[in-house]
Amino acid sequence: MKKVFLIILVVCSYSGFSQKTERSNLDSKIITFKKIETPPLLHECSLETTAELKRKCVDTKLRKLVKDNFNLSLLTCLEKEYIVNQETGRREEMCSSRLSPGKKKIKIQFVINKTGETEQINVAAPHPKLQKEGIRIAKMIPKMTPGKNKGKPIAVSYSLPFSFNVK
């Protein structure tokens, strides 16, 4: 009888603990941009009528922000080398891309938190300078109206992949 009581006590303690853990996970839960009921909004997208149109608007505006602000000149000078000019004897700086020709991808991932600010920025890129540029771009994203699920603000993850060609 004592063993049964001890097992019941342990099970009850464990289930109480597990409910607390689940509740705290709910409070810090992050939902993807595609699954959120009411997506985070940029000011210029607030007049759209449906959640799907709002998603498209935000996506279009964020892609435009990348296109308009990404420093493409980085692609021609990812690495600097110094050589001595044979004619003048002076040391000169030479730039090179150091990326092999072909299609390259950069993926910017971030979270739009419960207050509408961009945080947890992660960038996958083929070169550290391009990674830094992706972070710079993500930090340019203006504060948004936070995403909501069941009427409550919630953190939303967003992924912004784009590609370019190296010749």
N, C-alpha and C positions, 0 to 999 in steps of 0.2 A: 504494500500500500504506500509506503514511504517513497519507493522508486517511482510510482505512478504520479504522485504529487510533485516530486522533483522534476520529472519530465514535463508535466503540465506547466509548472512554474517557468522552466527554461523556455518552452515553446511560447508562452505568453510574453515573456520578456523579449524574446527575439522578434516576435511579430510587432510588438510596440515599437521597438527600435527600427525595424524595417519601414514602418509607416512614416516615421519621422524623416528617414532618409529620402523616401519617395517624395514627400512634401517639399523638402529643401531642393531636390532636383527639379521639381515642377517650377519653383520660383526662379531658378537659374536656367531654365530650358531655353534653347535656341531653336527657332523654326526656320526652315529654308524659305527664301523669297517666293518660290513657286507655290508653297503650301500654306502660306499665311492667309488668313481670312481678309484682313485689311492691310495691304502692303504699306511699308514706309513710303512717305511721299515727299518729293521735292515740291517746293512752293508752286512752280509752274505746272504741276500735274494734278493739282487739287480739284480742278474743274471737271476732270474726266468722270464719267458717270458710273462705270462698272469697275470692279476690282481688276479684271483682265485688262481693260484700257489703261488703268492706272499703272499696272505692272509694265505694260508696253511703253508707256510714257517715261517712266523712271529708267527703264532699260535703255531707251533711245537717248535720253539726256545724259546718262552716265557714259555711254559709248561716245557721244559727241564730246564730252569733257575730256576723255582720253585722246580722241583724235585731234582735238584742238590744242591740247597742252603737252602731249608727249614730245619730248625733245628728240627728234629724229636724227639730229646731227651727232648724237652719241654713237649711232651705228657706224659712222665713218672713223671714229676715234675712241674705240674702247680701250686700246692699249697705246701708250706712247713709248717710242724708242728714240734713243739719241745716237746719231751717227756723226762721223766727222766728214765734212765736205772735202773731197780730195782736191778740189780747185782752190778753195779759200782757206782750208785748214781749220775752219770754224766748226764748232759742234752745233748740230741742227736737230730740231725735234721732228720726228716722223710719226704719223698716226697710222694705225692699222685697225681693222675690224676684229680680227682674230676669230671671227665666226665663219664657219664653212658656208658656201653658197647654198641657198635653198630656203624653204619655208621655216620660220622660227615662230615659237609661241611664247606668250607671256600670260600668266594667269594671276590676276589680282583677286584675292579673297579677303573679305572683311565682315565684320558684324556691325549692324546698325543697332545700337543699344536701346534701352527703354526710354531714353531721353532724346533719341534721334541722332546721336553722334556716332561717327565712324570710329571703331576700335578693333583690336585684334587683327591688325593688317598682316597678311601673309602674301608674299609674292614669289612665284616660281618663274625663273627666267634663265636664259642660257648664259648669262654673264652677270657678275655682281653689280656692275654699273647700271645694267638694265633693271635689276632687282631694286636698286636704290631709286631709280626713276619711277618704277611702279609704286613704290611706297610714297614718293613725293606726290604723285597723281592722286592716290587714295586719300592723302591728307587734305587735298583741295576740295573734296566732296563737301558741299555745304550741309549744315544741320538740317535734318529732315523731320517731318512729323512722324513719330514712331509708328511701327507696325502694331496691329492689335489682333488679338485672338479672343473671342468671346467678350469683346468690349474692353479688354485690359491690355495695356502696352506690354510688348514682349520683344526680346532681342531677336533679330532676324539676320541670318547669314546670307551673304550675297557673293556670287562668283562672277568675275568679269574677265573672260578669256578674250584675247585678241591675237592676231598673227600678222607677220610682215615677211617680206622676201628679202634675202640678202643676195646680192649679185656678185 
